[in-house]
Amino acid sequence: MTALAMVAEFDDVAGWTADAVEQLGERHAIPAACRGSASPAALAWLAEACELAPGVRLLDVGAGAGGPSAWAAERFGVRPILVEPMPAACRAAVRLFGLPVIEADGRRIPLRTGSADAAWCLGVLCTVRDKAAMLGEIHRVLKPGASLGLLVVVARGPQLLPIPDGNHFPTRRELRALLTGAGFDVVEEIGRLSQAPRSWSRRAEQVAAVVATRHRAEPAYALAAHQGERFTRLFASGQIAVRLIHAVGRPAAHPFTPPWRNDERPRR
Ligand SMILES: C[S@@+](CC[C@H](N)C(=O)[O-])C[C@H]1O[C@@H](n2cnc3c(N)ncnc32)[C@H](O)[C@@H]1O
């Protein structure tokens, strides 16, 4: 993932979001830091499907600024561990929520085989070309039979409008094949749940307004906004859609421990 627009969207904006939350107050943190995952209803569906509970070690791959993990920790008492390649997003997750974050690529997670009780990967797969590698790595780090909660933007047919830079939307059929190939069985899949309530979206919008006021003139802001506009048009035209998926990992025939495991310590 090297597209300049994605760095703007996932790194610059994450840092600006943390700054804006500091101005507006911590009640704004979770809605503003849920970048791909949308509504509390979607998070609740994923949390219930994965049977999250106090003490569960939840691996969040492509965690961004940490909103979904912070929500799961607050509501379900999980112990999240975040993996995110963008440095400013990692710093934002630490600043906003004090969560443990590993700055790493989701295709090479520096954690032990079978060390996580559950995993989330929300709004990430469409930004990764080698989806099989990422899913295979998540499967390795999960305990056998553990749950994976996914939020994936899928293609509903050919995309005739311009695609946001760096995105590769799988079809539902391709996604199923990728999950099966990586060692997951799909338990359940649904479309997007209801919109976030105004109380939630208002706080996210207030943070976005502060970010716009401070950074509108910067090239990175324009790039990130352009990405968002392309997403909006693709969703509105029905060419892409959100799916929520609960899958469980099949036990691996030959558990594999790669050389990069345990290389890194969380920032916190
Ligand atoms: C749409 S955001 C979603 C962030 C977060 N999951 C959420 O729901 O708020 C996509 C995230 O995936 C991350 N990402 C992209 N490529 C990745 C990779 N190869 N490994 C791990 N994360 C990646 C991006 O940096 C970004 O933070």
The ligand as an ORCA input file, in Angstrom:
! r2SCAN-3c Opt
* xyz 0 1
  C     -10.442      2.155      6.124
  S      -9.153      2.092      7.293
  C      -9.929      1.193      8.594
  C      -9.292      1.415      9.940
  C      -9.970      0.681     11.095
  N      -9.985     -0.760     10.876
  C     -11.367      1.184     11.314
  O     -12.309      0.452     11.054
  O     -11.499      2.324     11.781
  C      -8.045      0.858      6.584
  C      -6.803      0.638      7.415
  O      -6.091     -0.485      6.869
  C      -4.719     -0.213      7.028
  N      -3.932     -1.079      6.121
  C      -3.734     -0.937      4.797
  N      -2.880     -1.873      4.330
  C      -2.535     -2.636      5.386
  C      -1.675     -3.757      5.553
  N      -0.984     -4.284      4.533
  N      -1.550     -4.272      6.786
  C      -2.262     -3.756      7.842
  N      -3.074     -2.694      7.734
  C      -3.208     -2.134      6.523
  C      -4.612      1.269      6.707
  O      -3.406      1.862      7.125
  C      -5.838      1.808      7.426
  O      -5.543      2.197      8.736
*
